[in-house]
Amino acid sequence: MHRKLLTASIALLCSGSLLAQPSTASTQPPAQTIGANPQLPKPNKQTIPTVHIAPAKGWPEGARPIAAAGLSVAPLATGLDHPRWIYVLPNGDALVAESNAPPKPEDGKGIKGAVMGVVMKRAGATVPSANRITLLRDVDGDGTAELRTTFLQGLNSPIGMVLVGNNFYVANSDAIVRFPYVAGQTQITTTPTKVFDLPGGPINHHWTKNIIANADGSKLYATVGSNSNVAENGMPAEEGRAAIWEFDIASGKGRLFATGLRNPNGMAWAGGKLWTVVNERDEIGDDLVPDYLTSVTDGAFYGWPYSYYGPNVDVRVKPPAPERVAKAVKPDYSLGSHVAPLGLASSEGAALPAPFNAGFFIGQHGSWNRKPRTGYNVVFVPYDGKAMPTAQPVVVLSGFVSADGDAYGRPVGVAIDKRGGLLVADDVGNVIWRVTGAGGGVQPASPAN
């Protein structure tokens, strides 16, 4: 019986018709779910969640995303292998983590896991990991990388990168490793030194690990996502996860900096505070739960898995923990449900025209479980002098999904380059896009495609 159900589920999914009941589709305008005080509907537990995938196709010859008015977009480099993350070195070289999930033998077992495997395959998320960091150098400043070299290889699903002094740190899926770096070098061949362990397999459900350093380079901060949707694998499997860790470089010691963050990814410093974007939980409706942007307070608990967006209890989690819920911190800013924010960069150092000169750039990978789709774009959230978000997002790049519902690309990591352009990693189009101010397209701003 289970095998027949599995076969039928996968067949329905591959035909694009495995959807939740029509009544579960979104009924809220996107703007109501975005901002400091989103309107949250009642949860609608879904036995079969909405599945509304944009199948990964890649860009047609000559096509590119649509830039907002006053902006222009062009490829810095094409033909990459699932580029996920970008880090810009002081000399202007752009490093690109070409990466995908490591082996996760205990993740995705059973009927639900098998169906999710098909979902991820259609979304372009199951290609083998290149386990490589590639260096791109725009030698003549024309916006195209003339030099491309393998900077590092033989890594373990790398994402986060940061240079501290002469030490280059990489966040693999299970550890932070260190390499010696000499300014201007185009390849590192030395053996890495492991400096900090990170929670890894055999489940390693949210495998991406990002890192950032503090201002004086004495500490590293690392994101670690949960091992499940809402702790269905048990809380022992979540030890050290759904959190941001702080590591002291001198002592080699680490501690949990903030917890209850289901799947934090991008991080940035702004207004003297650490900020992150977080992917929230699924399967309680197309308009729940909002993914969010928030400042991160030392010692704070943000609710996962017991509650969401502050004190809103998730009744699926057993046993409940009312004492934890009472301490749950409400995030600063909702980005909308299921937009899948991954990349985050402050506008500091950017050379883009208003209104893109004071705020956060966010790469939104896009929904697979919401109808209509949302995300699949790069947005800009304006902030005030204290780096607090002040307005609705403005779309920077759109057009990643065709009129037929195919994904030409999916935005992931974002970074500001040495000349003030915005770099965007596109892991379906296999492109690094560069956005500049130069009278781009005329697509009106909208919070979703």
C-alpha positions as CSV (number, residue, x, y, z in Angstrom):
1,M,0.0,0.0,0.0
2,H,2.8,2.4,0.9
3,R,4.6,1.6,-2.3
4,K,1.5,2.2,-4.4
5,L,1.0,5.5,-2.6
6,L,4.6,6.5,-3.2
7,T,4.4,5.6,-6.9
8,A,1.1,7.5,-7.3
9,S,2.4,10.6,-5.4
10,I,5.6,10.8,-7.5
11,A,3.6,10.3,-10.7
12,L,1.2,13.1,-9.7
13,L,4.1,15.3,-8.7
14,C,6.0,14.8,-11.9
15,S,2.8,15.8,-13.8
16,G,2.6,19.0,-11.8
17,S,-0.8,18.1,-10.2
18,L,0.2,17.2,-6.7
19,L,-1.3,20.2,-5.0
20,A,-3.1,20.9,-1.8
21,Q,-6.8,21.5,-1.8
22,P,-7.7,24.6,-3.8
23,S,-8.9,26.4,-0.6
24,T,-5.3,26.4,0.7
25,A,-4.0,28.7,-2.1
26,S,-3.1,32.2,-1.1
27,T,-5.9,34.6,-0.6
28,Q,-3.9,37.5,0.8
29,P,-2.3,40.3,-1.3
30,P,1.5,40.0,-0.9
31,A,1.8,43.5,0.7
32,Q,-0.3,42.3,3.7
33,T,2.2,39.7,4.6
34,I,5.3,42.0,4.3
35,G,6.7,44.5,6.7
36,A,7.1,45.0,10.4
37,N,3.6,43.9,11.3
38,P,2.4,41.3,8.8
39,Q,-1.2,40.1,8.9
40,L,-1.0,36.4,9.7
41,P,-4.0,34.1,8.8
42,K,-5.0,31.1,10.9
43,P,-2.8,28.1,10.3
44,N,-4.2,25.5,7.9
45,K,-2.4,22.2,8.5
46,Q,-1.8,20.5,5.1
47,T,-1.7,16.8,4.9
48,I,-0.4,17.3,1.4
49,P,1.3,20.7,1.1
50,T,0.9,22.9,-1.9
51,V,3.5,21.9,-4.6
52,H,3.8,24.6,-7.2
53,I,7.3,24.2,-8.7
54,A,9.0,26.4,-11.3
55,P,11.0,23.6,-13.1
56,A,14.6,24.6,-13.6
57,K,15.3,25.3,-17.3
58,G,18.1,27.9,-17.5
59,W,18.3,31.1,-19.6
60,P,17.5,31.1,-23.3
61,E,20.3,32.4,-25.5
62,G,20.7,36.2,-24.9
63,A,18.1,36.4,-22.2
64,R,18.7,38.0,-18.8
65,P,16.7,39.2,-15.8
66,I,14.7,42.4,-15.8
67,A,16.3,45.3,-13.9
68,A,14.4,48.0,-12.1
69,A,14.1,51.4,-13.6
70,G,17.4,53.2,-13.4
71,L,19.4,50.0,-13.2
72,S,21.1,47.7,-15.7
73,V,22.1,44.0,-15.5
74,A,24.7,42.0,-17.3
75,P,26.6,38.7,-16.7
76,L,29.9,39.0,-14.9
77,A,30.5,35.3,-15.7
78,T,28.5,32.5,-17.2
79,G,28.8,28.7,-17.5
80,L,29.4,28.1,-13.8
81,D,28.4,25.0,-11.9
82,H,25.5,25.8,-9.5
83,P,27.0,29.0,-8.1
84,R,25.5,29.6,-4.6
85,W,27.5,32.2,-2.8
86,I,29.8,35.2,-3.5
87,Y,32.5,36.9,-1.5
88,V,34.5,39.9,-2.7
89,L,38.2,40.1,-1.7
90,P,39.8,43.5,-0.9
91,N,41.6,43.6,-4.3
92,G,38.2,43.2,-6.1
93,D,38.4,39.5,-7.0
94,A,35.0,37.8,-6.7
95,L,35.0,34.4,-5.2
96,V,32.1,32.1,-6.1
97,A,31.2,29.0,-4.1
98,E,30.0,26.4,-6.7
99,S,28.2,24.0,-4.4
100,N,25.2,21.8,-3.7
101,A,24.1,19.4,-1.0
102,P,26.5,16.8,0.5
103,P,25.4,13.2,1.0
104,K,22.7,13.1,3.6
105,P,21.9,9.4,4.0
106,E,19.3,9.8,6.8
107,D,17.5,12.8,5.3
108,G,14.4,12.4,3.2
109,K,13.5,8.8,4.1
110,G,9.9,7.5,3.7
111,I,7.1,8.6,1.3
112,K,7.4,12.3,2.1
113,G,11.1,12.2,1.7
114,A,10.9,10.5,-1.7
115,V,8.3,13.0,-2.9
116,M,10.4,15.9,-1.7
117,G,13.3,14.4,-3.6
118,V,11.4,14.7,-6.8
119,V,10.4,18.3,-5.9
120,M,14.0,19.3,-5.4
121,K,15.1,17.6,-8.7
122,R,12.5,19.5,-10.7
123,A,13.6,22.7,-9.0
124,G,17.2,22.1,-10.0
125,A,18.5,21.4,-6.5
126,T,20.0,17.9,-6.9
127,V,22.9,18.4,-9.2
128,P,26.2,17.0,-7.8
129,S,28.2,19.5,-5.8
130,A,31.3,20.9,-7.6
131,N,32.8,21.4,-4.1
132,R,34.8,24.3,-5.6
133,I,35.5,28.0,-5.1
134,T,36.1,29.9,-8.4
135,L,37.9,33.2,-8.6
136,L,36.6,35.8,-11.1
137,R,38.7,38.9,-11.9
138,D,37.5,41.8,-14.1
139,V,40.9,42.9,-15.3
140,D,39.9,45.8,-17.5
141,G,36.8,47.0,-15.5
142,D,34.3,46.4,-18.3
143,G,32.0,44.4,-16.1
144,T,33.0,41.0,-17.5
145,A,35.5,38.6,-15.8
146,E,38.4,38.0,-18.2
147,L,40.2,35.8,-15.6
148,R,38.6,32.7,-14.1
149,T,40.6,30.2,-12.0
150,T,39.9,27.4,-9.6
151,F,40.7,29.2,-6.3
152,L,40.0,26.1,-4.1
153,Q,38.8,22.6,-4.8
154,G,38.1,19.4,-2.9
155,L,35.8,21.1,-0.4
156,N,32.7,19.7,1.3
157,S,29.7,21.6,0.0
158,P,31.2,25.1,0.8
159,I,29.0,28.2,1.1
160,G,30.3,30.9,3.5
161,M,33.7,32.6,2.9
162,V,35.5,35.4,4.8
163,L,39.1,36.8,4.9
164,V,40.5,37.8,8.3
165,G,44.0,39.2,7.9
166,N,46.0,36.7,6.0
167,N,43.6,33.8,6.9
168,F,40.9,32.7,4.5
169,Y,38.0,30.8,6.2
170,V,35.5,28.6,4.4
171,A,32.3,27.2,5.9
172,N,31.9,23.6,4.7
173,S,28.7,21.7,5.4
174,D,30.2,20.3,8.6
175,A,33.1,22.5,9.6
176,I,34.9,25.8,9.3
177,V,38.4,25.4,7.7
178,R,41.2,27.9,7.3
179,F,43.8,28.5,4.5
180,P,46.7,31.0,4.3
181,Y,46.1,33.7,1.8
182,V,48.4,36.1,0.0
183,A,46.9,39.2,-1.6
184,G,46.4,38.8,-5.3
185,Q,46.9,35.0,-5.5
186,T,44.6,33.2,-7.9
187,Q,44.8,29.7,-6.4
188,I,45.3,28.1,-3.0
189,T,46.7,24.5,-3.0
190,T,47.7,24.2,0.7
191,T,45.9,21.7,2.9
192,P,43.1,23.2,5.0
193,T,43.2,23.4,8.8
194,K,39.9,22.6,10.5
195,V,39.3,25.3,13.1
196,F,35.6,24.7,14.2
197,D,33.2,21.8,13.9
198,L,29.6,22.6,12.7
199,P,26.6,20.3,13.0
200,G,26.5,18.0,10.0
201,G,25.2,14.6,8.9
202,P,23.8,12.0,8.7
203,I,20.6,14.0,8.3
204,N,22.0,17.6,7.7
205,H,18.6,18.7,6.3
206,H,19.5,22.4,6.0
207,W,23.1,21.9,4.9
208,T,24.2,25.4,3.9
209,K,26.5,27.1,6.4
210,N,27.4,30.8,6.1
211,I,30.1,32.8,8.0
212,I,30.9,36.4,8.7
213,A,33.5,38.1,10.9
214,N,33.0,41.0,13.3
215,A,34.7,44.3,12.8
216,D,38.0,43.5,14.4
217,G,38.2,40.0,13.1
218,S,38.3,38.4,16.5
219,K,35.1,36.4,16.1
220,L,33.3,34.4,13.4
221,Y,29.5,34.0,13.2
222,A,28.1,30.9,11.5
223,T,24.6,30.0,10.5
224,V,23.3,26.5,11.0
225,G,19.8,25.5,9.8
226,S,17.4,23.0,11.4
227,N,17.4,19.3,10.7
228,S,13.7,19.3,9.9
229,N,10.6,21.3,9.2
230,V,9.2,21.4,12.7
231,A,11.4,19.0,14.8
232,E,9.7,15.9,13.4
233,N,13.1,14.1,13.7
234,G,13.1,14.8,17.5
235,M,14.9,17.6,19.4
236,P,18.1,15.5,19.9
237,A,18.6,15.8,16.2
238,E,18.4,19.6,16.5
239,E,21.2,20.0,19.0
240,G,23.3,23.0,18.0
241,R,21.0,23.8,15.0
242,A,18.5,26.4,14.1
243,A,21.0,28.9,15.4
244,I,23.8,31.3,14.8
245,W,27.1,30.4,16.5
246,E,29.8,32.7,17.7
247,F,33.4,31.4,17.5
248,D,36.3,33.1,19.2
249,I,39.3,32.8,16.9
250,A,42.0,33.3,19.6
251,S,40.6,30.7,22.1
252,G,39.1,28.3,19.6
253,K,35.9,28.2,21.6
254,G,32.3,28.5,20.3
255,R,28.9,29.3,21.8
256,L,25.3,29.6,20.7
257,F,24.8,33.3,19.9
258,A,21.1,33.1,19.0
259,T,18.6,30.2,18.7
260,G,15.2,29.4,17.4
261,L,16.1,30.5,13.8
262,R,14.8,27.7,11.6
263,N,17.1,28.2,8.6
264,P,19.2,31.4,8.7
265,N,21.4,32.1,5.7
266,G,22.7,35.5,4.6
267,M,24.3,37.8,7.3
268,A,25.3,41.4,7.2
269,W,26.4,44.1,9.6
270,A,24.4,47.3,9.6
271,G,23.8,50.0,12.3
272,G,26.2,48.2,14.6
273,K,24.1,45.1,14.6
274,L,24.2,41.6,13.0
275,W,21.3,41.0,10.6
276,T,20.2,37.7,9.0
277,V,17.5,36.4,6.7
278,V,15.6,33.2,7.8
279,N,13.6,30.6,5.9
280,E,10.6,29.7,8.1
281,R,8.5,26.5,8.3
282,D,6.1,24.9,5.8
283,E,2.8,22.9,5.7
284,I,0.4,25.2,7.5
285,G,-0.8,27.3,4.5
286,D,0.3,29.3,1.5
287,D,0.5,32.4,3.6
288,L,2.3,30.9,6.6
289,V,4.9,31.2,7.9
290,P,6.6,34.5,6.8
291,D,10.2,34.3,6.0
292,Y,12.0,37.3,7.6
293,L,14.8,39.7,8.0
294,T,15.9,40.5,11.5
295,S,18.6,41.9,13.6
296,V,20.1,39.3,15.9
297,T,20.4,39.8,19.6
298,D,22.9,38.0,21.7
299,G,21.1,35.3,23.7
300,A,17.8,35.7,22.0
301,F,15.4,32.9,21.1
302,Y,13.3,33.4,17.9
303,G,10.7,30.7,18.5
304,W,11.5,27.7,16.3
305,P,10.1,25.1,16.5
306,Y,7.5,25.9,19.2
307,S,6.2,29.2,17.8
308,Y,6.5,31.5,14.8
309,Y,6.7,35.3,14.4
310,G,6.9,35.7,18.2
311,P,4.2,34.0,20.3
312,N,2.2,32.2,17.6
313,V,2.2,28.6,18.8
314,D,2.8,25.8,16.3
315,V,0.5,23.1,17.7
316,R,2.2,20.4,15.6
317,V,5.2,20.4,18.0
318,K,4.9,18.0,20.8
319,P,5.4,18.4,23.7
320,P,4.7,22.1,23.8
321,A,7.0,24.5,25.5
322,P,5.0,27.5,26.7
323,E,7.9,28.8,28.8
324,R,10.0,29.0,25.6
325,V,7.2,30.6,23.6
326,A,6.9,33.3,26.2
327,K,10.5,34.4,25.5
328,A,10.3,34.2,21.7
329,V,11.5,37.4,20.0
330,K,9.4,38.8,17.2
331,P,11.5,39.3,14.0
332,D,12.0,42.9,12.7
333,Y,10.6,42.5,9.2
334,S,8.5,40.0,7.3
335,L,9.5,39.3,3.7
336,G,6.4,37.3,2.9
337,S,5.7,33.6,3.2
338,H,7.8,31.0,1.3
339,V,9.9,33.6,-0.6
340,A,13.1,31.7,0.5
341,P,15.5,34.5,1.3
342,L,19.1,33.4,1.1
343,G,21.5,36.1,0.2
344,L,21.8,39.3,2.2
345,A,24.0,42.4,1.8
346,S,24.0,45.9,3.2
347,S,24.1,48.7,0.6
348,E,27.3,50.1,2.3
349,G,29.8,50.4,-0.5
350,A,27.2,50.2,-3.3
351,A,27.1,52.8,-6.1
352,L,23.5,52.4,-7.2
353,P,21.1,55.4,-7.6
354,A,18.2,56.1,-5.3
355,P,16.2,54.4,-3.9
356,F,18.9,51.7,-3.7
357,N,21.4,53.6,-1.7
358,A,20.4,52.8,1.9
359,G,19.1,49.4,2.8
360,F,19.4,45.6,2.4
361,F,19.7,43.6,-0.8
362,I,18.1,40.2,-0.5
363,G,18.4,37.2,-2.9
364,Q,15.0,35.4,-2.8
365,H,15.4,31.8,-4.2
366,G,11.6,31.4,-4.6
367,S,8.8,29.3,-3.4
368,W,8.1,25.7,-4.3
369,N,5.0,25.3,-2.0
370,R,2.9,28.4,-2.6
371,K,0.3,29.2,-5.2
372,P,0.8,31.7,-6.8
373,R,4.6,31.6,-6.7
374,T,6.5,34.2,-4.8
375,G,10.1,35.2,-4.5
376,Y,12.3,34.3,-7.5
377,N,13.7,37.9,-7.4
378,V,16.2,40.2,-5.8
379,V,14.6,42.8,-3.6
380,F,15.8,45.9,-1.7
381,V,14.5,46.8,1.7
382,P,15.1,50.4,2.6
383,Y,16.3,51.3,6.1
384,D,16.7,54.4,8.2
385,G,19.8,55.8,9.9
386,K,19.7,53.1,12.5
387,A,19.4,50.4,9.8
388,M,15.8,49.6,10.7
389,P,13.7,48.6,7.7
390,T,11.2,51.4,6.8
391,A,9.2,50.5,3.8
392,Q,8.0,47.8,1.4
393,P,10.6,46.0,-0.7
394,V,11.6,47.4,-4.1
395,V,12.3,44.7,-6.7
396,V,15.8,45.0,-8.1
397,L,15.8,42.0,-10.4
398,S,12.8,40.0,-11.7
399,G,12.0,37.9,-14.7
400,F,13.6,34.7,-13.4
401,V,10.4,32.7,-14.2
402,S,8.9,32.5,-17.7
403,A,5.3,33.1,-18.6
404,D,5.0,29.3,-18.8
405,G,6.2,28.9,-15.2
406,D,9.7,27.6,-15.9
407,A,12.6,28.9,-13.9
408,Y,15.2,30.6,-16.1
409,G,17.2,31.2,-12.9
410,R,17.0,31.4,-9.1
411,P,18.8,34.1,-7.1
412,V,20.9,33.0,-4.2
413,G,23.9,34.9,-2.7
414,V,24.4,38.7,-3.2
415,A,27.4,40.9,-2.6
416,I,28.7,44.4,-3.3
417,D,31.8,44.5,-5.6
418,K,34.8,46.7,-5.3
419,R,33.3,49.3,-7.8
420,G,29.9,49.4,-6.1
421,G,28.0,47.0,-8.3
422,L,25.6,44.4,-7.0
423,L,26.6,40.8,-7.7
424,V,24.0,38.1,-7.7
425,A,24.6,34.3,-7.8
426,D,22.1,32.4,-10.0
427,D,22.3,28.7,-9.3
428,V,19.9,27.6,-12.0
429,G,21.1,29.9,-14.7
430,N,24.7,29.2,-13.6
431,V,25.5,32.9,-13.9
432,I,26.9,35.7,-11.8
433,W,24.9,38.8,-12.6
434,R,26.2,42.3,-12.1
435,V,23.7,45.2,-11.5
436,T,24.8,48.8,-12.0
437,G,23.1,52.1,-12.3
438,A,22.7,52.8,-16.0
439,G,19.0,53.3,-17.1
440,G,17.9,49.6,-16.9
441,G,14.5,48.2,-17.6
442,V,11.1,49.6,-16.7
443,Q,9.6,46.8,-14.8
444,P,7.5,48.3,-12.0
445,A,8.4,47.3,-8.4
446,S,6.4,44.4,-7.0
447,P,7.0,42.1,-4.0
448,A,6.7,38.9,-6.1
449,N,6.7,37.6,-9.6
